[in-house]
Amino acid sequence: MTGRRRWSTEEILDTAATLLRTSDAESFSVRKLAAALGTDSSSLYRHFRNKTELLRAVADRILQAAMDGYRPEGDWKQRITALGLRLREAFGEQPQLAAVWGRYGSGGTGSRLVMEELLAALRTSGLPDQEIPARYHRVVTLLAALISSEAGISTITPEEYEQGMEQFRVAVLGADPERFPALAHFARDVRPLGADRRAAFEEILAAQLADIEARIP
């Protein structure tokens, strides 16, 4: 009698990533993953203790992919900006996993590579060492929030996008000027969430880096 196939950790993560491209972390389960692999949940718990540990491992693979081939260039601000854009692009290709990273984080090799580069770049900025951990935390929190937010927008269907745009137009252009005077004043210039996302990403990150630069002795 042939024994049940033993799946490798990489094969499990490959299948989990595939499932997460078409569903979110809430609907994802170890049971569904086991069914996709043609096995039972107990065999997967030999590799991962629980669903959260599995999701963190999947997100970490995206971080590793983003760091593959990365070479730091330029000053500390250019390095952090380049890193942020690499992470944005990597998760942009698999937006469901961006939400996983934003919620669960990661503690694997990919995470360490990102942490190392951010901390190393900040050390070259001239900031005192005692201030770097707090500044690192603010930068990585900002990156995770921006990337997760963008990912949420990119996962909606064209129909949902058009519906949202129509609601935006009604909410903004149809605002009562007596009740919402500021909104009415800027109505034709206010842009919907999701417009010029790369430019917004770069400007917000640049503002954070400028704040750091202003505090360098």
Order of alpha helices (4+ residues) and beta strands (2+ residues): alpha-alpha-alpha-alpha-alpha-alpha-alpha-alpha-alpha-alpha-alpha
